[in-house]
Amino acid sequence: MEMTTIQCNCGAIKLELIGEPLAQLYCHCDDCQAVHGAAYVPVAMYRISATRLVAGEPVMWKRKATPRATCGECGTRVFAEPPGMGIRGVTALLLPKGMFKPTAHMQCQHALLPIQDDLPHYKGFPAAFGGSDEQMPW
């Protein structure tokens, strides 16, 4: 099984990712926007059991309900663990170049502007993550 190691910008936190992600997408939720200071965040979703912390100890915190891991040295947002889902949303910018292959946008009800690309634009969560698969009309 393929293994990928990612790290924060200073290298203090290292996380092994085992196998392929469950999904790769862009999250537009207002929580991600506030936490990352961005319109949306590229995320690779892995089962928690398919990830392993191999170096460092991230600072765990939450803005609303989602626990997030951040490097205490450089401030890099490493991953988030949406409650009750058993997954880690890894910040896809930390993946090796070319590994992030998004298949959708989610939480587009919070999008700052309409997104123009060929991917699905889910209003909330896709059905695979407990949502309705309702898409934005843009």
C-alpha positions in Angstrom: 0.0 0.0 0.0 1.3 3.4 -0.9 2.4 5.7 1.9 2.9 9.5 1.6 4.5 11.7 4.3 3.5 15.3 4.6 4.9 17.9 6.9 4.2 21.4 8.1 6.2 24.3 6.6 9.0 24.0 9.2 9.1 20.2 9.3 8.3 19.9 13.0 5.0 18.0 12.3 5.1 15.0 10.0 2.0 12.9 9.2 2.0 9.6 7.2 -0.9 9.0 4.9 -1.6 5.4 4.0 -3.3 4.6 0.7 -5.6 6.8 -1.4 -7.7 9.5 0.1 -11.5 9.0 0.4 -12.1 12.2 -1.4 -10.2 15.3 -2.6 -12.2 18.5 -2.8 -12.4 22.2 -2.0 -14.2 23.3 1.1 -15.9 26.7 1.1 -17.4 26.5 4.7 -17.3 29.7 6.7 -15.2 28.0 9.4 -12.5 27.0 6.9 -12.6 30.5 5.4 -12.1 32.1 8.9 -9.4 29.6 10.0 -7.3 29.7 6.8 -8.0 33.3 5.8 -9.0 32.1 2.4 -12.1 31.8 0.2 -11.8 28.0 0.2 -9.4 25.3 1.2 -8.1 22.3 -0.8 -8.7 19.2 1.3 -7.7 15.5 1.0 -10.0 13.3 3.2 -8.5 10.2 4.8 -9.9 7.8 7.4 -8.2 8.7 10.8 -6.9 5.1 10.8 -5.1 5.7 7.5 -3.0 8.5 9.0 -0.2 8.4 11.6 1.6 11.2 13.3 5.3 10.4 13.0 7.0 13.5 14.3 6.0 16.4 16.5 2.9 17.2 18.5 0.4 19.5 16.8 -1.6 22.0 18.8 -5.2 20.9 18.8 -7.9 23.6 18.9 -11.3 24.5 17.4 -13.0 27.7 16.3 -16.5 26.2 16.3 -17.0 22.4 16.4 -14.2 21.0 14.2 -10.9 20.1 16.0 -7.9 21.3 14.0 -4.2 20.5 14.2 -1.7 23.3 13.8 2.1 23.3 14.1 3.0 25.3 17.3 6.2 26.4 15.7 5.3 27.7 12.2 1.5 27.9 12.4 0.8 25.6 9.5 -2.8 24.2 9.5 -2.1 20.4 9.1 -5.5 18.7 9.4 -9.0 19.0 10.7 -11.3 16.2 12.1 -14.9 16.9 11.5 -16.9 15.5 14.4 -18.5 12.1 14.1 -17.1 11.4 10.6 -13.9 9.4 11.5 -11.9 11.3 9.0 -9.0 13.7 8.8 -9.2 16.5 6.3 -5.6 17.1 5.4 -4.6 20.4 4.0 -4.0 19.4 0.4 -1.3 22.1 -0.1 1.0 19.9 2.0 0.7 17.0 -0.4 3.4 16.3 -3.0 3.1 18.3 -6.2 0.5 16.7 -8.5 -1.1 14.5 -5.9 -4.1 16.7 -5.3 -6.8 15.9 -7.8 -10.1 17.5 -6.6 -13.4 16.0 -7.7 -15.8 18.5 -6.1 -16.5 21.7 -4.1 -18.5 21.4 -0.9 -20.2 23.9 1.4 -20.7 26.3 -1.5 -23.6 27.9 0.3 -20.8 29.9 2.0 -18.8 30.6 -1.3 -17.8 34.2 -1.6 -18.4 34.1 -5.3 -19.8 31.5 -7.8 -17.1 29.1 -8.9 -16.7 28.4 -12.6 -15.2 25.0 -13.3 -16.4 21.5 -14.4 -16.6 20.0 -10.9 -19.8 19.5 -8.9 -20.6 22.4 -6.5 -22.5 20.9 -3.5 -24.5 23.4 -1.5 -23.6 21.5 1.7 -22.0 18.1 2.0 -22.1 15.5 -0.7 -24.2 12.4 0.2 -20.9 10.4 0.7 -20.4 12.6 3.8 -23.9 12.7 5.1 -25.3 15.5 2.9 -28.0 15.7 0.3 -26.0 16.1 -2.9 -27.9 19.3 -3.6 -25.9 21.5 -5.9 -25.7 25.2 -6.4 -27.6 26.6 -9.3 -24.8 28.7 -10.8 
